[in-house]
Amino acid sequence: MKYSIKILNLSACILIIASLTGCFPWPHTTARSADVQGRVLDARTHAPIAGAKVYLSKSPHHATYTDTNGYFHMKATSNFHLASNEGSGWPDSKDDAIGIFHTNYTPHGFAAGMSGSVDVGNIYLEPK
C-alpha cells in the first residue's frame, strides 16, 4: 500500500514539473515545406523533362515526379512531434531543401523554407 502511494506521489510530482517547464508531451505538427509547383526543362533545348524526381532532401524523403510536360506539384508537408522541439536542434523547414534528379541531367536543388503555396516557375537542368 505504501509503495503504490509513493509511486502515485512521484508520478504527480513529475507531471507537475513537466507541465511547469513546458516539457509536457503534447502531440502537434509543425510546417515542414510549402506547397510547391513548377516545371522542369532541359537547359539547352527548353524541352520538358518527364520523370524527374522532385524530393525533400532530409528524412523522411517525400517525393513526386514530373509529368510528360515537365510539371510537378509537391503538396505541403508537416512534421509530427510528440513533444516540443523548441531549441532542440530538430530539423524543421528552414533546414530542408528540394532536390531534382534525373539520370540524364545534373542534379539541382533549392531551399524549401517557404510557407503557403509557391510556384517556382521553370527550372532548367543541364544535360550530363
Beta strands, then each sheet from edge to edge (+ up, - down):
strand 1: 28-33
strand 2: 35-42
strand 3: 53-56
strand 4: 63-65
strand 5: 71-74
strand 6: 77-81
strand 7: 97-101
strand 8: 108-111
strand 9: 117-125
sheet 1: 1+ 6-
sheet 2: 5+ 2- 9-
sheet 3: 4+ 3- 7+ 8-
end
